[in-house]
């Protein structure tokens, strides 16, 4: 029997970061999204929420449920999510297509409200969140191996503190760093990866 985790589902000869090999969903995410700078507020909100839902789980689990999350959370529109009450939260808790963790579901509602306050304060979430890397992709040497990629940085520490101060939850420094990678605020593709 062939171990599917050892097989590259895309045989195109490109060198990729080791974490995405052997899984078509991971590879598509790696090739099309991970590390690509994002400046759209709704997209930034979705990525931050998904990183929070991932806490304690594999990223593969979240990617596999991503479409269900999008449907269940009304397209990740913060203005809509901020209005969720007990009935909608009960519906979400009954939805097997998402991660049904009450603290995370209620946290998404709390985060939508904090997100809107941040937009009011800064003009956009993009303006607020990109300040932690000086408005550009964080300049640093590309890693040569997965072992060189940190789980947090001083920038993610600062971002985490600022988000918590504004009422966000599930935004610890490790979650913030994963968000920074996802949103392209930092480039952690290994040096010989075709996306670096």
Residue pairs with C-beta under 8 A, 6 or more apart in sequence:
4 22
5 22
5 23
6 22
7 22
8 21
8 22
8 27
9 22
9 23
9 24
9 27
10 24
10 27
14 194
15 192
15 193
15 194
16 27
16 30
16 31
16 193
16 194
16 195
17 30
17 146
17 189
17 190
17 193
17 195
18 146
18 190
19 26
19 30
19 146
20 26
20 27
20 29
20 30
20 31
20 34
21 27
23 60
25 60
25 63
25 64
26 59
26 60
26 63
29 63
30 195
31 195
33 182
34 181
34 182
34 189
34 195
35 181
35 184
35 186
35 187
35 188
35 189
35 195
36 184
37 137
37 183
37 184
37 185
38 44
38 47
38 182
38 183
38 184
39 126
39 130
40 126
41 78
41 119
41 124
41 125
41 126
42 75
42 76
42 77
42 78
44 125
44 126
44 129
44 183
45 76
45 78
45 111
45 112
45 115
45 125
46 70
46 76
47 179
47 182
47 183
48 111
48 171
48 179
49 69
49 73
49 76
49 108
49 111
50 62
50 66
50 69
50 182
51 170
51 175
51 176
51 178
51 179
51 182
52 104
52 107
52 108
52 111
52 169
52 170
52 171
52 175
53 62
53 69
53 98
53 99
53 101
53 104
53 108
53 170
54 61
54 62
54 175
54 178
55 104
55 170
55 172
55 175
57 99
59 178
61 99
62 69
62 99
65 97
65 98
65 99
68 95
68 97
68 98
69 76
69 97
69 98
70 76
71 97
72 92
72 95
72 97
72 98
73 81
73 92
73 98
73 108
74 80
74 81
78 112
78 115
78 116
78 119
79 112
79 116
80 112
81 108
81 109
81 112
82 109
82 112
82 113
82 115
82 116
84 92
84 109
84 112
89 102
89 105
89 106
89 109
92 98
92 100
92 105
93 100
93 102
93 105
94 100
98 105
103 169
103 170
104 170
107 169
107 170
110 167
110 168
110 169
111 168
111 169
111 170
111 171
113 167
114 163
114 166
114 167
114 168
115 125
115 168
117 166
117 167
118 125
118 128
118 166
119 125
119 128
121 128
122 128
129 159
129 183
129 185
130 136
130 185
132 155
132 156
132 158
132 159
132 162
132 180
132 185
133 155
133 180
133 185
133 186
137 184
137 185
137 186
137 187
138 153
138 155
138 180
138 185
138 186
138 187
140 186
142 187
142 188
142 189
142 190
142 191
142 196
143 149
143 188
143 190
143 191
144 190
144 191
144 192
145 190
146 190
149 188
150 177
151 174
151 177
152 173
152 174
152 176
152 177
153 177
153 180
153 186
155 180
155 186
156 173
156 174
156 176
156 177
156 180
157 173
157 176
159 171
159 173
159 176
159 180
160 171
160 172
160 173
160 175
160 176
163 171
163 176
164 171
177 186
179 185
180 186
181 188
187 196
189 195
189 196
190 196
